[in-house]
Amino acid sequence: FGCCEMNFGQLGKREKKLVTQFQRVTCAANRDEAMDMLDEAGWDVQEAANMYFSGYFAGASRTPPVPTVDVDKINNWFAEYADPDNTDTMQVDGIIKFCSDLGVSPEDAVLLVISKHFGAENMLVYTQEEFVNGMKSIGVENVDDLKEAIPRLRDELKNDASFKAVYNFTFGWACPPGQKSMQTETAIGLWGVILQDRFELLEEWCNFIEKFRKHAISKDEWQLLLDFCKSVDKNLNGYNENEAWPVLIDEFVEHVEQLQNKSC
């Protein structure tokens, strides 16, 4: 894993408590590394502990260093996609051209991985700084290099821990600027991209949200849906009503049960 860029003093009360809890569980003495591990695991102490004891982070530390890249080349590359009226940003047209040059659809989940490497703050805009930092993180300086890196980036969607990190990143990235919840239309579109082949009730879930949800999706609802979809199959086996699921998920379960009863 990479060097932690967070400052303990800037963490919220909950995150500080999680760091202490993680250190107690794992006997990890280095607080910065503990923060880094928790961040990688989406601030899930159990997930981070599992990764720690399985050697995930030790393996990550042995990963070959990211190649040194030429920042001037990356800046020139960015200029090909820069918005003509705001040249330090890449907006919708530039993003579409970027995807076309890369040979991927704008709806390809690998774009979420790339956006996470960028540390992108907004879904429809990449800043030049984000682009440069992202390409440095990936270790590429031109489109051909990035094309070659695509299989490696896709692998981040295959590992449960890194997938969860990408999934959790996606929430903040897709929320409108200044807001703490995601529009349902946006959420439905993103779930269709990122949870494909991971959630056996994805179609039913998206239909349910589209029909019955009247307000935006909260961070808690977004994050716990991933836990839910890993817990249940298409027949809801694995669902425990005594677990602390968001009301939205409990209502969805009732909805699916009604549909299944009607089909019997």
N, C-alpha and C positions, 0 to 999 in steps of 0.2 A: 504494500500500500504506500501511498505517497506521503510526503511530509504534511502534517496537519497545519492548516492555515487559520484555524479558529483560535480565539483567545478565550481561556476559561472564564475570565471575568465578564465577557460579553454574552455568555450563555444565560438562558433563562433558569429560573429556580428548578423547573422540572428536569432540564437537561443536566444541570449540575448534580442533581440527585441520582440521575441515571449513570453518570460517570463514576460517582462514588460506589454505586451498587455494582457496576461492572468490575471495578477494581477489586472489590471485596470478593466477588464470585471467582474471578480469574487469578487473583493475586498479581495482577499486572501493575507494576510500580510506576510506570511512566504515564503521567496524566495526559500528555499530548497524544501519545499513541492510543490511549483509551478513547479519547475524543474522536480520533481518526477512525478507529474501528467501529465505534457506535455510529458515526456518520455514514460509513460504508454500509452498515446494516440497517439504515433507516431509523436509527435510535430505538431499535428493538434489542433490549438487553439479552434476552434468551437467544435471539438469532446471532448476535455478536459473539456471545459466549460459545455457541455451537461452532461458529466459524473459527474462533480462537483455538478451541481444543482440537478441532479437526486439522489444524495446521494450515488453514486457508491463508492467514496473514503471513505466516512464515514462508509459504510458497510465493505469495505476492512479493515479499521482500527479495526473493531470489530472481524475480523477473528481470530480464535484461534491461538496462537503462534505456530510456527513450532517446532516440538519435537526436543529435544537435541539428537544428534546422536554421536556415537563412531567413531571418525575419523580413529582410527587404524583399525577398522573393514572395513571401506570404502576403506582404502588403500590396505588392504588384498584382498578385492573384486576386486579392480582395477587390481591387479597383475594377476588375472585370464585372463585378456584380453590384458595385456601389450605386446607390440611388443618385440620380443626377442632381436632385435638389438638396440632398443631404448626404454628402459624399462619405461621411464616416459611418453610414449605416447601409445595410443590405435589407431591402424591404421585399414585398411580395414578388414583384417581377424578378428581382435579383435572386431570390430564393428558388424560384421556379427554374431559372437558368442554371443555377448551381446544381440543382437536382438533375436537370437534363444532362449537364456536362458529366456528372457523376454516374449517370445511368441508373438512377433509382427514382422511384415515384415519391412525390412529396408525402404520400401516405404510407411509405415504408417505415416500419418500426426502427430501422437502423438510423433514421434521421433523429429519433429521440436520443439515441446513444450519442450521436455526434453533438446534438444540442447540449447534452449533459457535459460533454468534454469542453464545450464552449463556456459553460456556466451561464448560458443564455437566460436573460430575465424575462423576455417577452416572446410569445410564440411566433409572431409575424414580423419580427425585426431581429437582425443580428447586428451588433455594433462591430466596428473594425477591431476594437480591443478584444471582444469576445472571440472573433474569428481567429485572430492571431494567437491568443492564448490557447484556444482549442486545438489549432494545428500544432502548436508546440507540445501540447499534452499528448496528442496522437502520434507526433513524431513525423509529420509530413510537411512538405512545402509546395506541392503542386497537385493538380487534380489526378495525375497518373499515380502518384504515390498514395493518394487517398483511396483511389479505386483498389489498389493492391491491399490496402488496410481494411477494406470492407468485411472480408471474412472474419478477421480478428475482432472487429467491432460487433459483428453479429454474435460472436461467441459470448459477449457480455449479456446477451438475452437468453442464453442457455443455462448459465449458472444462476441458481436461485437467489443467491445473495446479491450479485451484481444486477440481476433483473429487478429485484426489489428496490435497489438504489435508483435505477432508471425510472421505475414506475413512480416512486415517491417524488423524484425530481420533477416529473411531468406535471404534477399538480400545480406547483408554484409557477412553473413555466407557462402553463395554459390559463392561469387566472388573469382576468383583465388587470391592467396596472392599478395599483392601489386597493385592490379588492382581495378578500381572503376566501372567496368561494368561486367555484367554476360553473359557468353556464351549462345547463343540462345538454343543450345541443352539442357544445364542445366536448363535454364528457362522453356522450354517446359515441361521437366520432372517434375519440381517442381510445375508448374501450374496445371498439371494433378493430383498431389497429394493434393495440398492445396485448390484449387478452385473447386474441384469436388462438385457438388450439390450447388454451390454458383454462378456459372456463366453459364447462359443458352446458351451462344455462345462459350463455352470453346473449343469444338471440332473445330469449324470454326476458332477461334482465333489461336489455335495451328497450324492448317494447314496453315493458312495465314503466320504466323511467319516462319514456316519451308520452305515455298515456296518462300517468297518474302524478308524476312529480311536478309541482307547481313552482318550486323555487330552486335556487342553485344548489350545487353539491358541495358539502363541507369537506375540509381536509380529513376529518375523522372518518367520514363515510367513504371517501376515496381510498384511504389507506386500508381500512378494515375490509373493504370488498376483496382485496387481494388475499387476505387471510381466509375469508369466506370461500372464495372460489377454489382455494387449495384444500378446503376442509370437506366439501360436499361433491357428490356426483350428480348426474342429471335427475336422479330420483330423490335427492336431498338426503341421502344416506350420509351420516357424519354430522348433520346439523344437531346442535344441542340448544334447546330453547332457554336453558339456564345460563348459557354464556352471555356475556355482556355485549351483544351485537347492537349496532345502531338500530333505532326504530325502523328506519327505511329498509334494512335487511330483513327484520322480522316481518314487516308488511309484505315484502316480496315473497318470503317463504309461504305466508298465508295465501297469497295470490297464486303461486305455483301449485299448492296443494288443492286449491279450488279447481284449477284447470285440470289437474290430473284426476280429480274425483269425477269431473264432468265427462272425461274421456273413457271412464271405466264402464 
